[in-house]
């Protein structure tokens, strides 16, 4: 039941029971009508104003006093049900201490009726009904609060999931497109320089740029498809450590000097770890081309029993340029790649230029 529906139903129920109480009241008709009308008016006002805390409890206590006047001395009057409704109203919409205080006051009034006016056991039933209604409504309110908290948590989780998905897509696009554009521009530049003197070389460079562009476009589509549906069986597998030689070859074809050293079997890496290694190497080499175009690069991958260690460094030439803020997008992307598989990554200047080192745990290796 929504809060608005509850605040409408409560005064209606109180009015119904008060009317029944007036019909069977032992009090003078004028007194019963005045007290009953006052109780109904107070409940309607509370429903309209929707107060909380002590103002609500005070109003409900006033209504309860009117009900007591109407039903006074008659344990068989159904009008006493109005007190149960008022106790439940407080338990649902007032803080627990105030609602318990109202319920205790109602129980005290019923107990006084039992002790001083009549010794009939019916008073015990009304006391039990009031206590039961209060407890049940308090539990219902607690349950309602838990449901609201769960909904908020689910909404927050969904938002974080969407943000993580956007970050993953951004990382994939940054790595794939950044590499494709960098290497393609190298081929286009070579073609432009060789266009007059060596047309064959120019054509070969343009053909390689075209091939790389088509390959990167397919990889972009593949990456987006995997992000949308990781279990899609119609998609080709994402690149991994086994494709490092092809990746290095693409830089060599663009005229860069890159040496690749592999110790161990890259096939032992899981698909996730292999993709992380591939993307880290891809981004590291792209950064070397951008920031140290005259430097040769070396890639060393060691797949050991206790860890997987990857080092990408430039072996000479101009030092790599350090980002102005000390943390470029590419470095953040590489670090996130390593951390996503439980590893760590460091990147920074060295005596010879720039060095990127990633260490992955052995938990991402497939045991033979």
C-alpha positions in Angstrom: 0.0 0.0 0.0 1.3 3.4 -0.9 1.6 6.2 1.6 -1.1 8.2 0.0 -3.5 5.3 -0.2 -2.8 4.5 3.5 -3.5 8.0 4.6 -6.9 7.9 2.7 -7.9 4.5 3.9 -7.1 5.2 7.6 -9.6 8.0 8.2 -12.2 6.2 6.2 -11.8 3.1 8.4 -11.9 5.3 11.6 -15.0 7.0 10.4 -16.7 3.7 9.7 -15.9 2.3 13.2 -16.8 5.5 14.9 -20.2 5.5 13.2 -20.8 1.9 14.4 -19.7 3.0 17.9 -22.1 5.9 17.9 -25.0 3.6 17.0 -24.2 1.3 20.0 -23.0 4.0 22.3 -24.1 4.1 26.0 -23.5 7.9 26.1 -26.0 10.6 25.4 -26.6 10.9 21.7 -25.4 14.6 21.6 -22.2 13.7 23.4 -21.5 10.6 21.3 -22.2 12.5 18.0 -20.0 15.4 19.1 -17.1 13.2 20.1 -17.4 11.0 17.1 -17.6 13.9 14.7 -14.6 15.5 16.4 -12.6 12.3 15.9 -13.5 12.0 12.3 -12.7 15.7 11.6 -9.3 15.3 13.2 -8.5 12.2 11.1 -9.6 14.0 7.9 -7.4 17.0 8.8 -4.4 14.7 9.5 -4.9 13.0 6.2 -5.0 16.3 4.3 -2.0 17.9 6.2 0.1 14.7 6.4 2.1 15.7 9.5 4.8 13.6 11.0 6.3 13.0 14.4 4.7 14.4 17.5 2.1 16.6 15.6 0.7 13.4 14.0 0.7 11.4 17.2 -0.9 14.3 19.1 -3.7 14.5 16.5 -4.2 10.7 16.6 -4.3 10.8 20.4 -7.0 13.5 20.2 -9.0 11.3 17.8 -8.5 8.3 20.2 -9.9 10.4 23.1 -13.0 11.0 21.0 -13.4 7.3 20.3 -13.0 6.5 24.0 -15.9 8.9 24.8 -18.1 7.3 22.2 -17.4 3.7 23.3 -16.8 4.3 27.0 -17.9 1.4 29.2 -19.0 -0.9 26.4 -16.4 -3.7 25.7 -18.6 -5.2 23.0 -18.7 -2.0 20.8 -17.0 -2.5 17.5 -16.1 1.2 17.7 -13.0 0.2 19.6 -11.5 -1.1 16.3 -10.9 2.6 15.6 -8.2 2.6 18.3 -6.5 -0.3 16.5 -6.6 1.7 13.3 -5.2 4.8 15.0 -2.4 2.7 16.5 -1.5 1.2 13.2 -1.6 4.7 11.5 1.0 6.0 14.0 3.1 2.9 13.6 3.2 3.3 9.8 3.8 7.0 9.5 5.3 8.2 12.8 8.8 7.5 14.3 8.9 4.3 16.4 9.2 6.0 19.8 6.1 8.3 19.2 4.1 5.4 17.8 4.9 3.2 20.7 4.0 6.0 23.1 0.5 6.3 21.4 0.0 2.6 21.5 1.0 2.5 25.2 -1.5 5.3 25.9 -4.3 3.4 24.2 -3.5 0.2 26.1 -3.5 2.3 29.3 -7.0 3.6 28.5 -8.3 0.2 27.7 -6.7 -1.2 30.9 -8.3 1.5 33.0 -11.7 0.7 31.4 -11.1 -3.0 32.3 -10.1 -2.3 35.9 -12.5 0.5 36.8 -15.6 0.1 34.7 -16.1 -3.5 33.8 -14.3 -6.8 34.5 -15.4 -8.4 31.3 -12.5 -10.2 29.4 -13.4 -8.4 26.2 -11.1 -5.6 27.2 -8.1 -8.0 27.0 -9.0 -8.7 23.4 -8.9 -5.0 22.5 -5.6 -4.6 24.3 -4.1 -7.5 22.5 -5.5 -6.2 19.2 -3.9 -2.8 19.7 -0.5 -4.3 20.5 -0.7 -6.7 17.6 -1.7 -4.0 15.2 1.2 -1.8 16.4 3.8 -4.6 16.1 2.5 -5.7 12.6 2.5 -2.1 11.3 6.0 -1.4 12.6 7.3 -4.5 10.9 5.5 -3.5 7.7 7.1 -0.1 7.9 10.5 -1.7 8.4 9.9 -3.9 5.4 8.8 -0.9 3.3 12.0 0.9 4.3 14.1 -2.1 3.4 12.4 -2.3 0.0 13.1 1.3 -0.7 16.8 0.8 0.3 17.0 -2.2 -2.0 15.5 -0.2 -4.9 18.0 2.6 -4.3 20.8 0.1 -4.2 19.6 -1.6 -7.4 19.4 1.8 -9.1 22.9 2.7 -8.0 24.2 -0.6 -9.1 22.6 -0.3 -12.5 24.1 3.2 -12.9 27.5 1.9 -11.9 27.1 -0.9 -14.4 26.3 1.5 -17.1 29.2 3.7 -16.2 31.6 0.7 -16.2 30.2 -0.4 -19.6 30.8 3.1 -21.0 34.3 3.0 -19.6 35.0 -0.4 -21.2 33.7 0.7 -24.5 35.8 3.9 -24.3 38.9 1.9 -23.4 38.4 -0.5 -26.3 37.7 2.3 -28.8 40.7 4.3 -27.5 43.1 1.3 -27.9 41.8 0.1 -31.3 41.3 3.4 -33.0 44.4 5.0 -31.5 46.6 2.2 -32.8 44.9 2.1 -36.2 45.2 5.9 -36.8 48.8 6.1 -35.6 50.1 3.2 -37.8 47.9 4.2 -40.8 49.3 7.7 -40.6 52.8 6.3 -40.7 52.0 4.4 -43.9 50.3 7.5 -45.4 53.3 9.6 -44.6 55.6 7.1 -46.2 53.4 6.9 -49.3 53.4 10.7 -49.6 57.2 10.9 -49.4 57.7 8.0 -51.8 55.0 9.0 -54.3 57.3 10.7 -56.8 60.5 8.7 -56.4 59.2 5.2 -55.6 55.5 4.7 -56.7 55.7 1.0 -55.9 56.6 1.7 -52.3 53.9 4.3 -52.1 51.3 1.9 -53.4 52.5 -0.7 -50.9 52.2 1.7 -48.0 48.7 2.8 -49.0 47.7 -0.8 -49.4 49.0 -1.6 -45.9 47.2 1.4 -44.5 44.0 0.2 -46.2 44.5 -3.3 -44.9 45.1 -2.0 -41.4 42.0 0.3 -41.6 39.8 -2.6 -42.6 41.2 -4.8 -39.9 40.7 -2.1 -37.2 37.2 -1.5 -38.4 36.4 -5.2 -38.0 38.1 -5.2 -34.6 35.9 -2.2 -33.5 32.8 -4.0 -34.6 34.0 -7.1 -32.8 34.8 -5.3 -29.6 31.4 -3.6 -29.5 29.7 -6.9 -30.3 31.6 -8.6 -27.4 30.7 -5.8 -25.0 27.0 -6.1 -25.9 26.9 -9.9 -25.8 30.0 -11.5 -24.3 28.5 -15.0 -25.0 27.7 -14.5 -28.6 29.0 -17.6 -30.5 29.0 -15.9 -33.9 31.7 -13.4 -33.0 35.4 -14.2 -33.6 37.6 -14.3 -30.5 39.2 -11.1 -29.3 43.0 -10.7 -29.9 45.3 -12.1 -27.3 48.9 -12.7 -26.4 49.2 -15.2 -29.3 48.7 -12.3 -31.7 51.5 -10.2 -30.4 53.7 -11.1 -33.3 51.1 -9.8 -35.8 50.8 -6.7 -33.8 54.5 -6.1 -33.7 54.7 -6.8 -37.4 52.2 -4.1 -38.1 54.5 -1.5 -36.5 57.5 -2.9 -38.4 55.7 -2.6 -41.7 55.2 1.1 -40.8 59.0 1.5 -40.5 59.3 1.2 -36.8 62.0 -0.9 -35.1 60.3 -3.2 -32.6 61.9 -6.3 -31.0 59.7 -9.0 -29.5 60.9 -11.5 -26.9 58.6 -14.1 -25.5 59.6 -16.5 -22.7 57.1 -19.2 -22.0 53.8 -20.2 -23.7 51.4 -17.2 -24.2 48.7 -19.8 -24.9 48.6 -20.5 -21.1 47.0 -17.1 -20.5 43.3 -16.9 -20.2 41.3 -15.0 -22.8 40.9 -12.0 -20.5 44.5 -11.9 -19.5 45.6 -12.4 -23.1 43.5 -9.5 -24.2 44.9 -7.3 -21.5 48.4 -8.1 -22.5 47.6 -7.4 -26.2 46.0 -4.1 -25.4 48.8 -3.0 -23.1 51.4 -3.7 -25.8 49.3 -2.0 -28.4 48.9 1.1 -26.4 52.5 1.2 -25.2 53.9 0.9 -28.8 51.4 3.5 -30.0 52.7 5.9 -27.4 56.3 5.2 -28.4 55.5 6.1 -32.0 53.7 9.3 -30.9 56.1 10.5 -28.3 59.5 9.0 -29.3 59.3 8.5 -33.1 63.0 8.0 -33.5 63.3 5.4 -30.8 63.4 1.6 -31.2 61.1 -0.4 -28.9 61.4 -3.7 -27.2 58.6 -5.9 -26.0 59.4 -8.7 -23.5 56.7 -11.1 -22.3 57.5 -13.8 -19.7 54.8 -16.3 -18.8 56.2 -17.9 -15.7 54.6 -20.2 -13.2 54.2 -17.6 -10.4 53.4 -14.6 -12.6 53.2 -13.1 -16.0 55.6 -10.1 -16.6 55.3 -7.7 -19.5 57.8 -4.9 -20.3 57.6 -2.4 -23.1 60.5 0.0 -23.4 62.3 2.1 -26.0 65.9 1.1 -26.5 67.3 4.5 -27.4 66.6 7.7 -29.2 64.7 10.6 -27.8 63.0 10.0 -24.4 59.3 9.5 -24.4 57.3 12.6 -23.6 55.7 12.6 -20.2 52.1 13.7 -20.2 51.6 17.2 -18.7 49.5 15.9 -15.8 51.6 12.8 -15.3 48.8 10.4 -16.2 47.6 10.3 -19.8 44.5 8.5 -21.0 46.7 5.8 -22.5 48.5 5.1 -19.2 45.2 5.1 -17.3 43.8 2.6 -19.9 46.8 0.3 -19.5 46.7 0.4 -15.8 43.0 -0.4 -15.8 43.7 -3.3 -18.1 46.2 -4.7 -15.7 44.1 -4.1 -12.6 41.1 -5.8 -14.3 42.9 -9.1 -14.1 44.3 -8.6 -10.6 47.7 -7.3 -11.7 49.5 -4.0 -11.5 51.2 -1.7 -14.0 53.8 1.0 -13.7 54.8 3.5 -16.4 57.4 6.2 -16.3 60.7 7.6 -17.6 63.8 5.6 -17.4 67.5 6.2 -18.3 66.9 5.1 -21.9 63.5 6.7 -22.5 60.1 5.3 -21.3 59.3 2.0 -19.6 55.9 0.3 -19.1 55.9 -2.8 -16.9 52.9 -5.0 -16.0 52.8 -8.0 -13.7 49.8 -10.3 -13.7 49.0 -13.0 -11.1 49.2 -16.7 -12.0 45.5 -17.1 -11.4 44.9 -16.0 -15.0 46.9 -18.9 -16.5 45.4 -22.0 -17.8 47.0 -25.0 -16.2 48.2 -27.8 -18.4 
